[in-house]
Amino acid sequence: SRDVALTYAMIEVMDQAAGRILTELEYQGLDENTIVMFTSDNGPAFMLRSDQVPSGVNIDTTRYNWGFNGAKGSVYEGGIRVAMIMRWTNGLPSGHHEVTNLIHFTDWLPTLAAAAGIDMQGDLPLDRNNVLPQILGEQP
């Protein structure tokens, strides 16, 4: 179908763009110590009522949700879980490593700061966690 073709075309364009970024990092000699992250938004919006949808926006309830229950706006897996790929040649252990713990986007600031050797200690309490030990496979 046209929608499937558009989806695969978008994936191809994203893949090419990511490849250009990685090639440039290598060309500049920055690839081995640069953290590259690729992630997405959380789930399709299945649960909108027709009066909540802006004019011209198509709600397609057939969108793939990896078999998870729920969608955007829900507390189920389909509403909160996203994929994330990280490349850090000199920092990550070799091979595939999967973190299954819940990580929130607010956790990325202290995590990336720790990866860069920056101390995030301060007087202001922040609702965030450094998850670098989980990413490195040092903690479950």
C-alpha positions, 0 to 999 in steps of 0.5 A: 500500500501507499502508506507502507511504501511511505513508511519504508521510504522514511526509514531509508531516508533516516538510515541515509541521514544517520549514515552521513552523520556517522561517516562525518564523525569518522572523517573528523576522527571523532567517531570512537569517543562520540556517543551517538543515540537514536531513539523515537517517540512513544507509541502511536496515538490510538486513543484520541477521540475524533473531537481531540484530533486537529483538522487534517490529522489522520488517526490510523488505528492499524499502526504497528505497536510491537504487540504492546498493550496501550498507546500514547497517553497510556501507562501501558507498555505501548504508551511508554516504551521506546527503542533506543540505540547507542553507539560509543565505540570506546565506552561501551562493551563490545557486542549487544547489550540490552537495558531493560530497566525503566529509563526516563529522558530526564536520566540522560543528562546525568548519564551523559555527564557521567560518561563525559566525566562531569560531576553533576553533584550540586545543591539543587535536588533533581529528579533524575538518575545516572544509568551509566552503570546499567548501560555499561553492564556493571549493574542489572 
